[in-house]
Amino acid sequence: MNILTQNRRSVVLKEKSFQSFDTSYYKEVAALIGAGGWSIDFENKRSNLDPTARAILRVPKNYRPSLNKLIEFYVEGEHKKYAAKTFLECADGVSFNIDIKMLAYDKKPFWVKATGRPRYREDGKISGIYGVFVDIDKQKKKELALEASLKTIEEQKNRLQNFTYIVSHNLKSHTNNIQLSLELMGMNDDSTSETDESMNRLSNIPDNLNKTITDLNEIISVKNTNLDYRKIIKFQDVYDRVSTTLENEIKGAKADLFVDFTEFPEVEHIEPYLESILQNLLVNALRNKHPNRNSTIQICTYYDDDDNGCLLIKDNGLGIDLEAFGDQIFSMHQTFHNNANTTGMGLYMTRNQVESLGGIIEVESVLDKNTTFNIRF
């Protein structure tokens, strides 16, 4: 006799001992914990619900359960996702213990904790399955409400983190622009054209600064019940503000920018997030330019094969060694080149802002040749 057969016969003996137990004691225990018993007899093709189970499911007195009718007690989708799988596995000898959403006879949904185990014959073969289930609707709803509250807290934390980053990072770009423009004006007192250019640059900064502050105020004032503060945003409008803010860096890098938003011109998003995403990726391309060639940066939008709107930013800079740093690219405080102006926060926050609204950001790179960031919204 092998070990498997011994174990199954042991289970059979235990079941016989259990079945010989005083049924009044079983009913008393079931009533105390509110557990309903059920069983399925494969050989006689019969199903059974005890009085507590019938009360939980609120079935009529004359209701006769059957295998075909069992599916009626599960919420649509739950049967295929959980019930069918667990029952089939149980029929193969695997016990189960799950939380599942069921339907009472009157079609009102409620949560139960259900357990099941195979019933063995004396020869070790499975003749059916049986188990109990308990109505845990109130507890489960409290659990789900708690999970929702924790999710809200996590989203609030991410919003505050994004808000803090945008204030410290994006507003710093505006102040740097002011400082650089004033320095240029001081260095070019004799050049009217360069002074006029600096004055024009300065005149644009307050508008962009006010726009950033206004957007941040809108985000921070959004109620907790509406964390996904989105609106339709034109990529070109965001790019115009970002390129104006980064004008000095673009000139310093002698960068040629090729921009095309015609295929996918606008997206539903949080505007400060989108501006921060585009600015971070453009700054990353500018600051990691190759020392032996002028910077060429391609920025475009398109639809992929699955009809998802995408944003692509590709440069011809230093590239990233993905074999060495592939799993660290979007980590906090992670830098890949000896650049004194980087803090290692840009790509981390970019991924945070992309994923906060269900998007995906991916990177492809060849060391010493190029880097491409692709965002699917």
Buried (B, 14 or more C-beta within 10 A) or exposed (E): EEEEEEEBBEBBEEBEEEEEEEEEEBBEEBEEEBBBBBBBBBEEEBBBBBEBBBBBBEBEEEEEBEEEEBBBBBBEEBBEEBBBEBBEBBBEBEEBEBEBBBBBEEEEEBBBBBBBBBBBEEEBEBBBBBBBBBBBBEEBEEEEEEEEEEEEEEBEEBBEBBBEBBBEBBBEBBEBBBEBBEEBBEEBEEEEEBBEBBEEBBEBBEEBBEBBBEBBEBBEEEEEEEBEBBEEBEBBBBBBBBBBBBBBBBEBBEBEBEBBBEEBEBBEBBBBBBBBBBBBBBBBBBBBBBEEEEBBBBBBBBEEEEEBBBBBBBBBBBBBEBEEBEEBBBEEEBBBEEEEEBEBBBBBBBBBBBEBBEBEBEBEBEBEEBBBBBBBB
